[in-house]
Amino acid sequence: MSNAGTSHISCCDRKSSNPSQLPRWRAFCVVTLAMVSLLVGCVSVQTTKPGTIGLDRKQSMSPLISSSDLEQGAVTAYAQVVGDAQKEGALNTDAALTRRVRAIADRLIPNVSVFREDAVAWDWQVNVITSDQLNAWAMPGGKIAFYTGIINQLELTDAQISAIMGHEIAHALREHSRERASSEANKSLVVGILGAATGAGATAQGLADLAYQTTVGLPNSRLHETESDRVGIELMARAGYNPNAAIEVWQKMAKASSGGGGPAFMSTHPSNESRIKDLTNYASIVEPLYQAAKR
């Protein structure tokens, strides 16, 4: 995978003879690179291997931001989310539930090497936040958050939790946040966030804001949702969880959404017959992986 952010780093790390001019130079670099990226366009990359599901779509990424940039931003953004939850007394308040969620992650994570060998070495973090929200997400670099609302209100089994977690991990493996940031560059989201930076600290916060917005703030496209469904169902099957549990999850999601106030990540792409049909098809494809894992 090419490192599209090399020019960005070298430009903004350039030394200034006048320390007071450094913040202005950094801001100039960011805005200039943003404009250049719009002229240069995106590059085509393959973020993951196909796996058994045969996912081989190449993705269009902007030279404006690299994988390492977004992962760096995710470290800051995730720490802020976790820190805020801790201050509010909402972080990992149920020890048994936290152990349960982390144990599921421990089974899923070793299998990410099927799609990305480098992802096994990510600094994976898993936390549970007490909230009525029916939500879960994974930031770039393996920063996972589960909300108690989705587990308790939907009465999820371990296999069903693994389906949701596998789906969210898939977003991180496929770098959907980076791909989304690339497409939003033309709408000035990236320019607006990073262009406001006036120094090293502000630049770091800009990357954090970008990581958060492209993971949590913006809705996923139907394409990204479908890819994550398929990658996630393979991950759970390889970890020894019945892939049919993924179908059960989205049936529960659809029921929750029909009553209003459903899961946040289904607000724009509610479960429907085509999604259930697709999951049913891929559950049969990965069934041999599940049977092998059980043995």
Secondary structure as UniProt FT lines:
FT   TURN            4..5
FT   HELIX           6..12
FT   HELIX           19..21
FT   HELIX           22..40
FT   STRAND          43..45
FT   TURN            51..54
FT   STRAND          59..61
FT   TURN            63..64
FT   HELIX           67..87
FT   TURN            88..89
FT   HELIX           95..108
FT   HELIX           109..114
FT   HELIX           118..121
FT   STRAND          125..129
FT   STRAND          136..139
FT   TURN            140..142
FT   STRAND          143..147
FT   HELIX           148..153
FT   TURN            154..155
FT   HELIX           158..173
FT   TURN            174..175
FT   HELIX           176..184
FT   HELIX           185..187
FT   HELIX           189..195
FT   HELIX           200..212
FT   HELIX           213..217
FT   HELIX           222..238
FT   TURN            239..240
FT   HELIX           244..258
FT   HELIX           264..266
FT   HELIX           273..294
//
